[in-house]
Amino acid sequence: MLHSLAEADLRPREARCAQPASDHWRRTATRVGAVSYLNSKPLVHGLSSILPDDRFRLDYPSRLADDLAAGQLDVALIPSVEYLRNPEYSIVSDACVATHGPVLSVKLYSRVPIGDIRSLALDEGSRTSAALTRLMLAERYGVIPRLEQLPLSRSTADSECDAVLLIGDRAIHPPAEEFEAVWDLGEEWVNWTGFPFVFAMWVARPGAADPALSRLLSETRDMGVKSIDQIAAAEAAGLNISERTARDYLRDNLHFRLGSAERKGLELFRELLEPLQLIPGSRSGSAASRS
């Protein structure tokens, strides 16, 4: 059975470990992976100067999830659905990527009315957003489409499917094509359920959680949130967006703390996914501790 998210070890920093987190991590062999998208920059701001180069890397969320499952990483910022699928994983920080409304970087583009979707191309980098899309199509419209994968190097124009899911930095740019309907998945979820949606969180494999881990990741998040202007200035040009767009996205569309409302939203996500068998690796029933 899944543990109660409210029981994750989110104790005050001083209660966990008095040792400076950066010194601790320089001496450990823990392999850490984080998402390369703009939405995760506040969670990793400065980590590359703390963690050894050979123990820290950035990648797409789906690849990080696979590497964590394969034992090639010990701790990773992974899609929330992958945490729900594996009862052995534990949350190791209150830092996360969540939204309380429109998220901007997770979009469903449909060439037909939503209820008429029969084929769906899913962004190769997506796991949580793919499950969320399938959940809302099934629950709200009774739609169970044929699925295809959209490679990371391709765009909506390369797919003939009725609808295409895009996530991450490329989803911030609207496609040139006109669509019958466009969903911002964060906005759709919040309007539907009233809860925030958690896209990713820091998760550890069994035995990889460390007394200093939560403090390091939480402090990194706190510093990153304070540095949003700096992050936006550094990242905007490479993404072909304005600094204002990058800043507003990080400040207004995203939320980086896993609080009680976020944990309730995550529990509801699990409860809705299980009857549809969209998290086949999870254990049904009431929540149980995995912290």
C-alpha positions as CSV (number, residue, x, y, z in Angstrom):
1,M,0.0,0.0,0.0
2,L,1.2,3.5,-0.7
3,H,2.3,5.6,2.2
4,S,0.6,8.8,3.4
5,L,2.3,11.7,1.6
6,A,1.8,13.7,4.8
7,E,4.2,11.4,6.6
8,A,7.2,12.2,4.3
9,D,10.2,13.4,6.3
10,L,9.7,17.1,6.1
11,R,10.9,17.9,9.6
12,P,12.5,21.3,10.3
13,R,16.0,21.5,9.0
14,E,17.7,21.6,12.4
15,A,15.9,18.4,13.4
16,R,17.5,16.4,10.7
17,C,21.2,17.1,10.7
18,A,23.6,19.7,12.0
19,Q,26.2,19.0,9.4
20,P,26.5,21.5,6.5
21,A,24.7,19.9,3.6
22,S,27.2,21.0,1.0
23,D,30.1,19.4,2.9
24,H,28.2,16.2,3.3
25,W,27.4,15.9,-0.3
26,R,30.9,16.5,-1.5
27,R,31.9,13.4,0.4
28,T,29.2,11.0,-0.7
29,A,28.8,8.9,-3.8
30,T,25.1,9.6,-4.2
31,R,24.1,10.0,-7.8
32,V,21.6,12.7,-8.4
33,G,19.5,13.5,-11.5
34,A,17.4,16.6,-12.1
35,V,15.1,17.8,-14.9
36,S,16.6,20.0,-17.6
37,Y,13.5,22.1,-18.2
38,L,13.1,25.7,-17.2
39,N,10.4,24.7,-14.7
40,S,13.0,22.9,-12.5
41,K,15.8,25.6,-12.5
42,P,14.8,27.0,-9.1
43,L,15.1,23.5,-7.7
44,V,18.7,23.0,-8.9
45,H,20.1,26.5,-8.9
46,G,23.6,26.2,-7.5
47,L,23.6,22.4,-7.1
48,S,26.2,22.0,-9.8
49,S,28.7,23.9,-7.6
50,I,27.9,21.6,-4.6
51,L,27.7,18.2,-6.1
52,P,30.6,16.5,-7.9
53,D,30.3,16.7,-11.7
54,D,30.2,12.9,-12.1
55,R,27.4,12.6,-9.5
56,F,24.9,15.2,-10.9
57,R,23.3,15.4,-14.3
58,L,20.3,17.0,-16.0
59,D,18.0,15.1,-18.4
60,Y,14.4,14.7,-19.5
61,P,12.0,13.5,-16.8
62,S,11.1,10.2,-18.4
63,R,14.8,9.3,-18.7
64,L,15.5,10.2,-15.1
65,A,12.7,7.9,-14.1
66,D,14.1,5.0,-16.1
67,D,17.6,5.5,-14.7
68,L,16.3,5.7,-11.1
69,A,14.4,2.5,-11.6
70,A,17.5,0.8,-13.2
71,G,19.7,1.8,-10.3
72,Q,21.8,4.2,-12.3
73,L,20.6,7.1,-10.1
74,D,20.1,7.2,-6.3
75,V,18.0,10.3,-6.0
76,A,16.1,12.1,-8.8
77,L,13.6,14.7,-9.6
78,I,11.1,12.4,-11.3
79,P,7.5,12.6,-12.6
80,S,5.1,12.2,-9.8
81,V,3.3,9.3,-11.5
82,E,6.6,7.3,-11.3
83,Y,6.7,7.8,-7.6
84,L,3.1,6.5,-7.3
85,R,4.1,3.4,-9.4
86,N,6.9,2.3,-7.1
87,P,6.0,1.6,-3.4
88,E,9.7,1.4,-2.6
89,Y,10.4,5.0,-3.4
90,S,10.5,7.7,-0.8
91,I,10.0,11.5,-1.0
92,V,13.2,13.1,0.4
93,S,12.3,16.8,0.2
94,D,9.5,19.3,0.3
95,A,10.7,20.8,-2.9
96,C,8.6,20.0,-6.0
97,V,7.3,21.3,-9.3
98,A,3.6,22.0,-8.9
99,T,0.9,24.4,-10.2
100,H,-2.1,26.0,-8.6
101,G,-3.6,26.9,-12.0
102,P,-2.4,27.4,-15.6
103,V,1.0,25.8,-15.9
104,L,1.8,27.1,-19.4
105,S,4.3,24.3,-20.2
106,V,2.0,21.3,-20.4
107,K,-0.5,21.6,-23.3
108,L,-2.9,19.3,-25.2
109,Y,-3.5,20.5,-28.7
110,S,-6.5,18.9,-30.4
111,R,-7.5,19.1,-34.1
112,V,-11.0,17.9,-33.2
113,P,-13.5,18.5,-30.4
114,I,-12.1,16.9,-27.2
115,G,-14.9,14.3,-27.1
116,D,-14.0,13.2,-30.6
117,I,-10.3,12.4,-30.0
118,R,-9.5,8.9,-31.2
119,S,-5.7,9.1,-31.5
120,L,-3.3,10.9,-29.2
121,A,0.5,11.6,-29.6
122,L,2.3,11.7,-26.3
123,D,5.5,13.7,-25.8
124,E,8.3,11.3,-25.4
125,G,9.6,13.2,-22.3
126,S,6.2,12.9,-20.5
127,R,5.0,10.4,-17.9
128,T,2.9,12.3,-15.4
129,S,1.3,14.6,-18.0
130,A,0.6,11.6,-20.3
131,A,-1.2,9.9,-17.4
132,L,-3.0,13.1,-16.5
133,T,-4.2,13.6,-20.1
134,R,-5.5,10.0,-20.4
135,L,-7.2,10.3,-17.0
136,M,-9.1,13.5,-17.9
137,L,-10.1,12.3,-21.3
138,A,-11.4,9.0,-19.9
139,E,-13.1,10.5,-16.8
140,R,-14.6,13.6,-18.4
141,Y,-15.3,12.5,-21.9
142,G,-15.2,8.7,-21.9
143,V,-12.4,8.9,-24.5
144,I,-9.8,6.2,-24.6
145,P,-7.7,7.1,-27.7
146,R,-5.1,5.1,-29.6
147,L,-1.7,6.2,-28.4
148,E,1.5,7.1,-30.3
149,Q,4.8,8.6,-29.1
150,L,6.0,12.0,-30.3
151,P,9.8,12.0,-30.3
152,L,11.5,14.8,-28.5
153,S,12.9,16.1,-31.9
154,R,9.4,16.3,-33.5
155,S,6.6,18.9,-33.4
156,T,2.8,18.8,-33.6
157,A,3.2,19.2,-37.4
158,D,5.0,15.8,-37.5
159,S,2.0,13.9,-36.1
160,E,-1.3,13.0,-37.8
161,C,-3.0,12.2,-34.6
162,D,-6.2,14.0,-33.5
163,A,-4.4,15.4,-30.5
164,V,-0.9,16.0,-29.4
165,L,0.5,16.4,-25.9
166,L,3.6,18.7,-25.5
167,I,5.5,19.3,-22.2
168,G,8.4,21.3,-21.1
169,D,10.1,24.2,-22.7
170,R,8.8,23.6,-26.2
171,A,5.2,23.7,-24.9
172,I,5.7,27.3,-24.0
173,H,5.8,28.2,-27.7
174,P,2.4,27.9,-29.4
175,P,2.5,25.8,-32.6
176,A,1.9,27.7,-35.9
177,E,-1.1,25.4,-36.6
178,E,-4.6,26.3,-35.6
179,F,-6.3,23.8,-33.3
180,E,-9.9,23.1,-32.5
181,A,-9.2,23.0,-28.7
182,V,-6.2,23.6,-26.5
183,W,-5.9,22.4,-22.9
184,D,-3.5,23.8,-20.3
185,L,-3.4,20.6,-18.2
186,G,-2.7,22.5,-14.9
187,E,-5.6,24.7,-15.4
188,E,-7.9,21.8,-16.4
189,W,-6.9,19.8,-13.3
190,V,-7.4,22.6,-10.8
191,N,-10.7,23.7,-12.3
192,W,-11.9,20.0,-12.2
193,T,-10.7,19.0,-8.7
194,G,-10.0,22.2,-6.8
195,F,-6.5,20.9,-5.8
196,P,-3.0,21.8,-6.9
197,F,-1.2,19.4,-9.3
198,V,2.2,18.0,-8.6
199,F,4.3,17.2,-11.7
200,A,7.6,16.2,-10.1
201,M,9.3,15.7,-6.8
202,W,12.6,14.6,-5.3
203,V,12.5,10.8,-4.8
204,A,15.1,8.3,-3.5
205,R,15.6,4.6,-4.2
206,P,15.5,2.3,-1.1
207,G,18.4,3.0,1.2
208,A,19.5,6.2,-0.7
209,A,17.7,8.8,1.6
210,D,20.2,10.7,3.7
211,P,19.8,12.9,6.8
212,A,21.4,15.8,5.0
213,L,19.4,15.3,1.7
214,S,16.2,17.1,2.6
215,R,18.1,20.1,4.0
216,L,20.3,20.5,0.9
217,L,17.4,20.2,-1.6
218,S,15.1,22.5,0.5
219,E,17.8,25.1,0.8
220,T,18.6,24.9,-2.9
221,R,14.9,25.5,-3.6
222,D,14.7,28.4,-1.2
223,M,17.7,30.0,-2.9
224,G,16.4,29.3,-6.4
225,V,13.0,30.9,-5.7
226,K,14.9,34.0,-4.4
227,S,16.9,34.0,-7.6
228,I,14.1,33.7,-10.2
229,D,15.0,37.1,-11.8
230,Q,18.6,35.8,-12.2
231,I,17.4,32.5,-13.6
232,A,15.1,34.1,-16.0
233,A,17.8,36.4,-17.3
234,A,20.2,33.5,-17.8
235,E,17.7,31.1,-19.5
236,A,15.4,33.2,-21.6
237,A,17.5,33.7,-24.7
238,G,18.3,30.1,-25.0
239,L,14.6,29.2,-25.0
240,N,13.8,32.1,-27.4
241,I,11.4,33.7,-24.9
242,S,11.6,37.1,-23.2
243,E,13.0,37.5,-19.7
244,R,9.6,38.7,-18.6
245,T,7.9,35.5,-20.0
246,A,10.5,33.3,-18.2
247,R,10.2,35.3,-15.0
248,D,6.4,35.3,-15.0
249,Y,6.3,31.6,-15.8
250,L,8.5,30.7,-12.8
251,R,6.9,33.1,-10.4
252,D,3.2,32.9,-11.4
253,N,2.6,29.6,-13.1
254,L,4.7,27.3,-10.8
255,H,4.8,26.4,-7.2
256,F,7.8,24.8,-5.6
257,R,6.8,23.6,-2.1
258,L,5.1,20.3,-1.4
259,G,2.6,21.3,1.2
260,S,-0.6,19.7,2.5
261,A,-2.7,20.9,-0.4
262,E,-0.2,19.5,-2.9
263,R,-0.1,16.2,-1.1
264,K,-3.9,15.9,-1.1
265,G,-3.9,16.6,-4.8
266,L,-1.3,13.9,-5.3
267,E,-3.3,11.4,-3.3
268,L,-6.4,12.2,-5.4
269,F,-4.4,11.7,-8.6
270,R,-3.4,8.3,-7.4
271,E,-7.0,7.4,-6.5
272,L,-8.3,8.4,-9.9
273,L,-5.5,6.6,-11.8
274,E,-5.8,3.2,-10.1
275,P,-9.2,2.2,-11.4
276,L,-8.1,3.0,-14.9
277,Q,-4.9,0.9,-14.4
278,L,-2.7,3.9,-15.4
279,I,-0.4,3.1,-12.5
280,P,-0.2,-0.7,-12.7
281,G,2.9,-0.9,-10.5
282,S,1.2,0.8,-7.5
283,R,-0.6,-0.9,-4.6
284,S,-4.3,-0.2,-4.1
285,G,-5.9,0.6,-0.8
286,S,-5.4,3.2,1.9
287,A,-2.1,5.1,2.2
288,A,0.7,3.6,4.3
289,S,4.1,5.0,5.3
290,R,7.0,5.0,2.9
291,S,9.0,7.8,4.4
